Amino acid sequence: MRTYPATELPGVQMYNLYMREIPVSEARERLADVIDDVQANGGPIALTRRGKSVAVLVASDVFERMSLDAEDALDRAAVALAQDDDDFVPWDEVKAELGLA
């Protein structure tokens, strides 16, 4: 599986440049159109209430990819902490102790 830097995800616009905003009341009136827009463009669309962002809509595949990336980042951070705490046991040692090597 190929991984991409955050700025090079194929087919996904980066969100840090500009995010479209729509008031919740407008999104409610034309929800089907807003959903179609998110699916076609990957989102994101910020929903606002009184000018303040209260939610963000993104395409489900973008959300899934973001969730998996966040989970991977947490796993890497946990490994780094374990290595720093000297709690890390190399896989080869674990296999040897279990008679799997």
KELOKE-949219 format. One record per residue: x, y negated, z negated of N, C-alpha, C in turn. Coordinates in steps of 0.02 Angstrom, whole numbers, padded with zeros to 5 digits, always signed. Atoms other than C-alpha are relative to their C-alpha. Layout:
XYZXYZXYZ/...
This chain:
+00042+00059+00000+00000+00000+00000+00044-00062+00000/-00040+00061-00004+00071-00168+00050-00028-00052-00048/+00021+00056+00043+00066-00308-00077+00021-00064+00033/-00012+00064-00031+00062-00489-00025+00011-00053-00054/-00003+00057+00045+00121-00647-00111-00067-00036+00000/+00066+00033+00006-00027-00751-00170-00015-00047+00057/+00012+00047-00054-00003-00872-00027-00006+00033+00068/+00001-00034-00064-00004-00738+00109-00052+00055+00005/+00051-00051-00005-00160-00635+00081-00035-00005+00067/+00030+00003-00066-00226-00590+00253-00076-00010-00004/+00072+00011-00004-00398-00660+00292-00030-00035-00060/+00026+00033+00060-00413-00753+00127+00028-00070-00004/-00023+00068+00009-00407-00940+00111+00022-00010-00072/-00022+00013+00068-00312-01002-00039-00046-00053-00031/+00050+00041+00032-00423-01088-00165+00028-00063-00033/-00027+00056+00036-00303-01212-00239+00000-00065+00040/+00000+00060-00040-00318-01334-00094-00066-00038-00007/+00065+00033+00003-00504-01369-00098-00054+00053-00009/+00056-00045+00010-00659-01284-00163-00064-00039+00009/+00064+00033-00011-00830-01330-00100-00043+00004-00062/+00044+00001+00058-00954-01380-00234-00072-00009+00022/+00071+00005-00013-01142-01359-00232-00036-00003-00067/+00040+00001+00062-01263-01411-00369-00041+00064-00007/+00039-00061+00012-01352-01263-00449-00070-00006+00030/+00068+00010-00027-01520-01337-00397-00002+00011+00075/-00004-00011-00073-01467-01339-00213+00012+00073+00016/-00015-00072-00012-01395-01163-00223-00063+00042-00012/+00062-00037+00015-01559-01102-00299-00048-00005+00059/+00047+00011-00056-01658-01178-00154+00021+00038+00062/-00024-00033-00062-01549-01099-00020+00050+00055-00016/-00045-00052+00024-01472-00949-00108+00023+00047+00056/-00019-00046-00053-01475-00835+00045+00054-00031+00045/-00050+00034-00042-01378-00964+00148+00067-00006-00036/-00062+00006+00040-01251-00990+00008+00036+00067-00002/-00030-00068+00001-01223-00802-00005+00030+00017+00068/-00026-00013-00068-01203-00788+00184+00065-00039+00011/-00059+00041-00007-01076-00930+00179+00059+00031-00038/-00053-00031+00040-00976-00846+00040+00025+00063+00034/-00020-00062-00034-00976-00680+00133+00040-00014+00063/-00034+00016-00062-00923-00760+00296+00069-00031-00011/-00062+00038+00012-00786-00870+00222+00040+00025-00060/-00035-00024+00059-00737-00773+00066-00008-00044-00061/+00008+00047+00055-00788-00920-00041+00063-00039-00009/+00045+00004+00056-00758-00991-00161-00045-00061+00006/+00044+00058+00005-00903-01107-00193-00013-00010-00074/+00013+00016+00071-00914-01192-00362-00071-00024-00007/+00068+00023+00016-01088-01212-00433+00007-00050-00056/-00007+00053+00050-01106-01373-00530-00067-00017-00031/+00059+00026+00036-01227-01439-00658+00022-00066-00031/-00017+00068+00022-01223-01625-00692+00073-00018+00017/-00067+00015-00024-01061-01635-00592+00056+00041-00029/-00051-00042+00032-00971-01506-00697-00006+00072+00025/+00000-00069-00025-00921-01335-00628-00022+00048-00055/+00024-00048+00050-01017-01196-00717+00009+00073+00022/-00010-00067-00027-00986-01046-00603+00033-00006+00068/-00031-00002-00066-00893-00994-00447-00023+00063+00036/+00020-00056-00042-00957-00883-00307+00058+00018+00047/-00049-00026-00048-00833-00776-00210-00027+00065+00029/+00020-00064-00031-00854-00629-00093+00020+00057-00046/-00013-00057+00045-00859-00462-00183+00067+00032+00012/-00065-00030-00012-00704-00396-00096+00057-00044-00026/-00049+00046+00029-00607-00552-00148+00002+00008-00075/+00004-00009+00072-00667-00531-00327+00033+00066-00021/-00029-00065+00017-00618-00347-00328+00076-00003+00004/-00072+00007-00008-00444-00388-00262+00030-00042-00056/-00024+00042+00055-00424-00526-00392+00000+00038-00066/+00004-00040+00061-00479-00408-00530+00056+00052-00003/-00054-00049-00002-00356-00273-00476+00068-00033-00010/-00063+00037+00008-00216-00401-00463+00010-00020-00073/-00005+00019+00070-00255-00463-00638+00016+00060-00044/-00014-00061+00038-00256-00285-00706+00072+00022+00008/-00070-00017-00013-00089-00250-00623+00048-00046-00038/-00042+00048+00035-00016-00409-00698+00001+00015-00075/+00002-00018+00071-00075-00357-00872+00041+00062-00014/-00039-00062+00008+00001-00184-00849+00075-00016+00001/-00071+00018-00004+00168-00261-00796+00022-00037-00063/-00016+00037+00062+00164-00378-00947+00006+00048-00059/-00003-00049+00054+00129-00231-01064+00065+00041+00003/-00063-00037-00008+00277-00134-00993+00059-00043-00021/-00054+00045+00018+00389-00286-01011+00005-00009-00076/+00000+00007+00073+00336-00307-01193+00026+00064-00034/-00024-00064+00028+00366-00122-01229+00075+00006+00008/-00072-00003-00011+00539-00134-01153+00037-00048-00047/-00031+00049+00045+00578-00290-01256-00001+00024-00072/+00007-00024+00069+00518-00203-01416+00037+00066-00012/-00034-00064+00004+00625-00049-01383-00049+00058-00012/+00050-00053+00005+00463+00053-01382-00006+00038+00066/+00004-00028-00067+00490+00098-01200+00040+00065+00003/-00034-00064-00009+00531+00280-01162-00002+00015+00075/-00002-00015-00072+00589+00316-00984-00039+00064+00017/+00041-00056-00022+00477+00436-00888+00040+00065+00003/-00042-00060-00003+00621+00558-00861+00008+00033-00069/-00006-00026+00068+00641+00576-01050-00065+00033-00022/+00065-00028+00018+00455+00605-01074-00010+00068+00034/+00007-00063-00036+00454+00740-00939+00046+00054-00031/-00047-00049+00029+00608+00824-01017-00026+00026-00066/+00027-00020+00066+00528+00825-01191-00059+00047+00008/+00059-00042-00012+00371+00904-01119+00015+00061+00041/-00020-00058-00040+00469+01031-01019-00024-00003+00071/+00025+00010-00068+00409+00958-00854+00057-00016+00049/-00055+00021-00044+00580+00911-00786+00038+00060+00026/
